[in-house]
Amino acid sequence: MAADALSSAAMPSAARQPEPTSSIPPSPPLAPTPGRHALRRWLLAMAAASVPSLLLLFLFEGSRGWRGLVFHEPGRGLYGLSDYLFTGPDWLLHAAVFAAITLIFVLLLAAAAAFDRDGRAADSLRWACRPRGIRTLMGLALGCLAGGVMLPPDAAEMLGVALFLLALPLLAAAPFLSGHPATLTQPILARWWRPWWPGGRVLVPILTLWLIAVPAADWALCRMDPLGIDGGLPGALLGCLSAEAVGLTALLATIALWFGYRRGHNFTAAIRTLLRWSVLRSLIAYRLYLACAALACGLPILLTAMYQVYALPHFVSVSLRSAASPNWAQQALLGVHLPFGDRSYILFPLVIGMILPLSFAEGRLLFVHGLGGQLGPDSPSSGAAGAGRLES
């Protein structure tokens, strides 16, 4: 046996028979099912609804012990508002509010997913928010917003002036940063701070479009009443749709001009390409995703503003007339102040934190997925992303 083992070890490797391999191909990775997508939407909607729901819970429970806001019931606080419409237990009120807000987010996300069947809008948003620098900027902006609300007025004013001076150049530079063709065509967003100059001949018609043509069109639509609707909800909806159509038309024209499709046939071909339904539905999905983000950020601000305007003066007067000292929750409610009026500069962190990722996402969606990543023949630098001619 030892000899056989030595002889087999001494055999050349070429004489050894290869081990048989399986002919069964590896199974492909499992694709996400519709049930998984629905579960993700519900979890994301519940996470977004938890912030305003917890804020409402804090506002209502913190005001417990004060006189009611409407009927002046003893010890009801903000629950005096709910007593006007709802007579059930308080926990059921908060559960119903949480369920209603969650359902709104689910409907918006489902509508966005229905329009974004190919995932271009979601891919553009993920691509824009992936760099660590942009995520850090967004986190710092939200932290500055929270600090500006909680800081004393003098410190908040100093912070607001500094943020205002930082926001103005960033707002002016955002189009030149997010409109760089070489940046938008990267697989992973990197070196996003490089600006790009599209040429002076492009900026003049773009500025004319946004400073003269768009306001004139909005003014004309406000003066017109094509459906015979004078005010009311139908008139408001018609005005919103008209303003959205004007803004969308101006945006597509700006994209065509910015990326080098400035002259007659080239401009027409670019507009036809951007007006394809596959591009428009991706842009609609992108706007619906923005509506979800705006609702998640704006609903807590709106609730705090309503509390500050309508409830805070009442609770301040009640606290001054009461002999008992307020508890920690009531003291926190008495110190709630929102950046309105002379403190509106505190809202600049939201502008700083959101303008760059949203600009990058919209630029990638319209340039890469809309124009195919091709610069027009009128572009000053066509080698960054490849120049080409669109088929009309």
N, C-alpha and C positions, 0 to 999 in steps of 0.2 A: 504494500500500500504506500509505503514511503517512496519507493522507486517510481510508482505511478504518479505520485504527487509531484516529485521532482521533474519527471519527464513532461508532465503537463505544464509545469511552470516554465520549463525551458523552451516550449514551443513558441515560435514567432507569433506576434500578434495578428499577422495577416492570415494565419491559418485558423484562427479562432472564428467560430461562427457568430455573427451578430445576434444579439438577443431580439426576439420577435417584438415588434411594436404594435400597438393597437391601431386599427384602421378607423376607429370611431372618432370623428372630429370633436374637438372640445365644444361644449355647449356655450352659446352666446350669453352675455350677461342679461339678466332679466330687465326688461323695460318697465318703467313706472306705469302702473295701471291707473285707470281713472279713479279707482277707490283711493289710491295713495295720493293722487293730486287733490281729491276732495278733502281727505284728512289733513293734508298740509294747509289747504285754504282755511279750514275750520280752526286749526291750531294757530295760524298766523292771525286770523280775525279775532280769536279770543285773546291773544297776546296784545293786539292793538286796542281792543275794547277794555282791557283791564286797567289801563292808565286813567281814562276819564271816569270809569266806574269807581275805582279806588279814591279818586279825587272827590267825587260826589259823596261817597261814604264818609270821607274825612270832614267835608263841609257840613253835612247833615248831622253826623254824630257829634262833631265838635260844637255845634250850636245848640245841642240839647241842654236844657237848663235855662235858656233864655226864653223870653216871651215870644209867642208865635208871630210870624211875619205878616200874616193876613188877618186872621181872626183873633190874634193876641191871646192865644191859649197859653196858660202858664206852663213853662218848661218844654215847649214843643220846638222852638227855634225854627229852622228851615223846614221842618216837617209840617209846619203850618201851611206851606205851599201844596204839599201832597194831600193834605186833608181836604182840599178844595175839589180834588178829582179822584182820590183813591182813599178808601176807608179800610183797607186790609192791613195786615201786619207790616212793619217797617222792613223786615228782611225780604219779604216778597216784592216790595217796591224796588229794592236794589237789585234783586235777581231779575226782575222784568226789564229794568233799564239795561243791565248787562246783556241780557239776551237780545234786546232790540238793537243795541249798538253792534253786537257781534253779527247779527243778521245783515245789517247795512254793509259791514265790511265784507261779509261773505258774498253778497250780491255784486258788489263792485269788483271783487277779485274774480268771481265767476264770469262776469261780463268781459273783464280784461283777458282772461284765459280763452274765452270764446273767440275774441278778435285776434289774439296772438297765438294762432294755431301752430305756427312755425317757430315760436319762441324767440323771435328777433328782438322784441321790446324788452323782455325779461333778460335776454342775453346782454343787451346793451347796458342795462342798469347794473347787472352784476359786473360787467367789465369795467364800468366807470367807478364802482365802489370798491373794487378789489385792492387797489394800492394802499399800502399802510399809511402813506402820507396823507391821502385824502380822508381816510377813516379817522386818523388822528385829528385832522382839521375839523371834521364834523363833531367829534367828541369834545374838542376844546370849545367849539362854538356853542354847543348845548350847555356846557359847563359855565361859560360866560353868561349865557342867558339866565340860568338859574341863579348865579351869583349876583347878577344885576337886579333881579327881583328881590333877593333877600338882603342885599347890602343897604346900609343907610343912604339917604339921598345924596350926600356929598361924595361918598366913595363911588356910588353908582354913576354920578355925573362924570367923574374923572374917567371911569371905565368906559362910559358911553362915548366920550370925546375921543379916546384912544381907538375904540372900535370903529368909530365913524371915519377917522383918518385912515384906518386900515382898509375899510370896506370900499371907499371911493376908488383908489387905484386898482383894487382887485376886480371891481365891477367893470372898470374901463378895460382891463387886460383880459377878462374872461373870454370874449370872442376870439382874440388872437391866440390864446392858449388852447381853447377847445376846438378851434378851426384849423389846426395844423394837420394836413393830410397824412404826413408820416406818422404822427401820433395816433390818429384815428384808425389806421390800418394795422397797428401792432396787435399781435395775438394777446399779449398781456400789456396793459397800460403801464408804461414806464417813461421816465424823463418827460413828464407831462408839463413841466414848467417852461419848455421851449416855445417862444412865440413864433408866429408866422405872419408875414405881411402879404396880403393878397393883391396889393397895388392900389394906388390912389384913384385910378379910374373905376375901381369897384366900389370904394367907400362912398363916393359921391352919390351914385344912384341908390345905394342902400340907405344912406342917411336921409336922402330925399323921400324914399319910400316910407320910412318909419316916422319921420318927423312931420311930413306934409300929407302924403297920400293916405296913410292909415287913419290919422285923426280926421281928415276931411271925409273919408268914407264912413267912419263912425258917426260923425255929425250928421251926414246925409241920411243914414239909416235911422237915427233918432228922430229926424224931422219927418221921415216917411212913415206911413201907416198902411202897408199894402193889403193887409187883411181886414182893415176896418176895426182893429182892436185898440181901444183907448185905455191903457193901463191894465191893472189886474194881473193875475198869474199868467194868462196866455200871452199878454204883451211882454211880460218879463222874460218868459221862455223864448219868445221870438227874438227879443233883443239879445239874449245870451247866445242863441244860435247864430244870429247875424254877426255879432262881434267875433264869435269863434271862427266863422267862415272867412271873415276879413283877415283875422290874424293868421289863419292857416295859409291863405293865399299869399300873404306877405312873407311868411316863413319859407315857403317853397321857392318863391322868387329870390329871396335872400340866399338860400342854399345854392341855387343855380348860378347866381352872380358871383358868390364867394369862391366857388370852386372852378371858375374859369369858363362858364358858359354864358358869355355876355352878349354876343352878337346874334342877330336874327335867328337863323336856322338852328344854331347850337342852343340858344336859350329855349326855343320852342321844343326841341327834342328833349332837353333836360326836364322841362315842365311836364311833358307827356310821360316821361319815365317816372317822375315823382308822383304823378296822378294815377298810377296803376293801383288797382284795388289792393293788391298784396302790400304795397307800401302804405296806403292810407289806413288799412285796418291795423297795421302794426303801429302807426302813429296814434290811432284812436286808443289802442291798448296801452300805449305809453302814457297818454293823457289820463286814462283810468287808473293806472298805477300811481301817477302823480296825485290824483284825487284821493286815493287811499292814504298816501303819505301826508297830504295837506290836512285831511280829516284827522289823522292820528296826532299831528302836531297842533292843529288849530282848535280842536275841540276842547282840550284842557285850557287853552288860553281864553277861549270864548266863555267857558264856564267860570273861570276866575274873574273875567271882566264883568260878567253879569252879577256875580256875587259882590264884587267891589262897588258896582254902581247902585244896585238895588238893595242889597242886604247889609253891607258894611255900615252905612250911616245909621241904620236902625239899631244894629247891635252895639255900636259905639255909644249912642245915647242911652240905651238900656244899661250898658255897663257903667256909665257915669252916674246914673241914678240909683244903681243897685249898691247896697251896703256890702255885699259879699264880694270878695276878690275873685276874679276869673281863674279858672283852672288852666292847665298848660295848653290844652287844645283851644280854649277860648282866647288865650293870649296869642297863640299862633294865628288864629283867624283874624284877630284885631290888627295883626301886623302884615296881613296879605296886601300887597300892592302890585298892580300890573303896570307895565310900561305904557301908560297912556299920557297924552298931553305933553308935559315938559320932559317926560321920561321915555319918549318913543324911541330914543336912540338905542335903548337896550335891545330892540328887535334886530339891530344890525348883525348880531352873531348868527341869527337864522339865515340872513342873506349870505353871509360869508361861508357858512357851513354847507349851504345847499346849492349855491350858484355854480360852483365848479363841477361837482359830479353830475348835476342835471344837464349842464352844457355839454360835457363830454358824452353823456349817454345819448342826447338828442343828435349831436353831431355824428356819432358813429352810426346811429340808426339811419339817418338820412343820406350820409355819404357812402358808407360801406354797403348797407343793405338796400339803399335806394338807388344811388348812382353807380353801384358796383365798384366803388373805390377808384374811379377813373377821374382824373383831372381833365378839365376842358382845354381846348386849344388856345384859349385866351388867358390861361393861368400863367403867372410869372415864373413858376418853377414846377415843371411837369415831371421831373425825375423822382420826386419824393414818393409819389404813390402811383405813378404810371399814368400817362396821358392816353386818352382814347376818344373815340367818337361814338356817341350813343346812337343806337338805331332808332329812328323815328317811327 
